[in-house]
Amino acid sequence: MTDTLPTPAGDAIPEVPVQTEGDVEHTITGDVRTHEAFHSRFLEHDRTVLVYLPPNYDPESADRYPVLYLHDGQNVFDRATSFGEEWHVDEFAEELIRAGEIEPLIVVAIYNTGEHRVDEYTPTPNAELGRGGHADDYGRMLVEELKPFIDVTYKTLPSAASTALGGSSLGGLLTMYLGLRYPTAFGRLAVMSPSVWWDNLVLLRDVEALTGKLPQRIWLDAGTEEGDDTLEHVRALRDALVAKGWTIGDDLAYLEEEGGGHHEQSWGMRVERVLKFLFPHNRPAPNAS
């Protein structure tokens, strides 16, 4: 079970992705490192961070890799910790890298902090719900603390052009919001089923306030079974991005997944396409045989 937040349309979204760890078998694939109790001076609660490393990663090699940061990290690699189903990012990355279909990359899965997720993932307080508004603090944790830690600890390509951020639902809202605020940190965004409805469409107003297009490659999607209001809002976000200069089929991918719902299984089914769009193969895979 999970608590839910009512949307203005009257439907509900998961508030706290409750983990099912216990009797469920762990499903992590490949080389995944764990950093427990990552502490931030900007946020009250510590969190676990998982780091997937590409095949044949060698800390002594000169090779460096782009990085994808994903919110709701419990759901990214492991069914034993996920809310119902995992995204299988580790399996897809292993397969696609070894096949030479995407460039080798590092994936950083940032755990949410349960009941505090809503506050950390939203840019403004929601007066009706009486919650939210700490996305800027989360962003400072990410940009000023976690990213520097990852860049020092692993063989990363630290530039914005080689750094991606992604998430779904409130994590999609957070991704787009932080992408707008930190274009010099994140040059690739995976915005999946974003909660555009938050605080009377504040995200749309942020996009419309841009003076021009940012140097970012963006994946944007929603499922057709997420409700008419969700599709209307995501289409409005797509149109706002296009109006600022993004081009569908070039630096903006837009998908309405037929039959897609607002849950981990649907997002996991889109991961392969997200990785191929954000990390197209453009150089030989280092020793990925």
Secondary structure, DSSP 8 states (H G I E B T S, - for coil): ---EEE-TTS-EEESS----TTTS-----SEEEEEEEE--SSSSS-EEEEEEE-TT--TTSS--B-EEEESSGGGTS-TTTSSSS---HHHHHHHHHHTTSB---EEEEE---GGGHHHHH-SS-BTTTTB---HHHHHHIIIIIIHHHHHHHS-B--SGGGEEEEEETHHHHHHHHHHHH-TTT-SEEEEES--TTHHHHHHHHHHHT-SS--S-EEEEEEETTS-HHHHHHHHHHHHHHHHTT--BTTTEEEEEETT--SSHHHHHHHHHHHHHHHSB--S--TT--
